């Protein structure tokens, strides 16, 4: 099964874990943890908040190790949500 990279959190996700657009179609860019009904679940989150969230997930989540969290953090500035090129 192919993995995609969430354009918000930087973590890989499977097609089954895709977020939803406003029309309830599946998003090809965002995972369900970050995107639901065409909106970011935490639309007030800053990139610094996302870094903290990823590190916290690595500390308390069996499925994410510290190295994976750090790799995702390095990707954040290049991801669609944080580049904000889609609103220009």
C-alpha positions as CSV (number, residue, x, y, z in Angstrom):
1,X,0.0,0.0,0.0
2,X,1.4,3.4,-0.9
3,X,2.0,6.0,1.7
4,X,1.5,9.7,1.2
5,X,3.0,12.6,3.2
6,X,0.6,14.8,5.0
7,X,1.1,18.4,3.9
8,X,0.4,19.6,7.4
9,X,2.2,17.3,9.9
10,X,4.8,15.8,7.5
11,X,4.0,12.2,8.6
12,X,3.3,9.4,6.1
13,X,-0.3,8.2,5.9
14,X,-2.1,5.5,4.0
15,X,-5.0,6.0,1.6
16,X,-7.3,4.7,4.4
17,X,-6.2,7.6,6.7
18,X,-6.9,10.5,4.3
19,X,-8.7,13.5,5.6
20,X,-11.9,14.8,4.1
21,X,-12.7,17.7,1.9
22,X,-15.9,19.9,2.3
23,X,-17.8,17.6,-0.2
24,X,-16.7,14.6,1.9
25,X,-14.3,13.4,-0.8
26,X,-11.0,12.1,0.4
27,X,-8.0,14.5,0.5
28,X,-4.9,13.5,-1.3
29,X,-2.8,16.0,0.7
30,X,-3.8,15.7,4.3
31,X,-4.3,13.0,6.9
32,X,-7.5,12.6,9.0
33,X,-5.6,13.8,12.1
34,X,-5.0,17.2,10.5
35,X,-7.9,17.8,8.1
36,X,-11.6,17.1,8.3
37,X,-14.5,18.5,6.3
38,X,-12.3,20.8,4.3
39,X,-10.7,22.5,7.3
40,X,-7.6,22.0,9.4
41,X,-8.7,20.4,12.7
42,X,-6.6,23.0,14.6
43,X,-6.6,26.0,12.3
44,X,-4.9,28.2,14.9
45,X,-1.9,26.0,15.2
46,X,1.5,27.6,14.3
47,X,4.4,25.7,12.8
48,X,6.1,25.9,16.2
49,X,3.0,24.3,17.8
50,X,3.2,21.5,15.2
51,X,6.8,20.9,16.1
52,X,5.9,20.6,19.8
53,X,3.0,18.3,18.9
54,X,5.2,16.0,16.9
55,X,7.8,15.8,19.7
56,X,5.0,15.1,22.2
57,X,3.6,12.4,20.0
58,X,7.0,10.7,19.9
59,X,7.3,10.8,23.7
60,X,3.8,9.2,24.2
61,X,3.0,7.3,21.0
62,X,4.3,3.8,20.2
63,X,3.9,4.3,16.5
64,X,6.2,7.4,16.2
65,X,9.9,7.4,17.4
66,X,11.9,10.6,18.1
67,X,13.9,10.2,14.8
68,X,10.7,10.1,12.8
69,X,9.3,13.2,14.6
70,X,12.6,15.0,14.0
71,X,12.5,14.1,10.3
72,X,8.9,15.4,10.0
73,X,9.9,18.6,11.8
74,X,12.6,19.2,9.2
75,X,10.0,18.9,6.4
76,X,7.5,21.3,7.9
77,X,8.7,24.5,6.2
78,X,8.4,22.9,2.8
79,X,4.8,21.6,3.3
80,X,1.8,23.2,1.7
81,X,0.2,24.3,4.9
82,X,3.2,26.1,6.2
83,X,4.4,27.5,2.9
84,X,1.0,29.3,2.5
85,X,1.5,29.5,-1.2
86,X,-2.0,28.3,-1.7
87,X,-3.5,31.5,-0.4
88,X,-1.5,33.9,-2.5
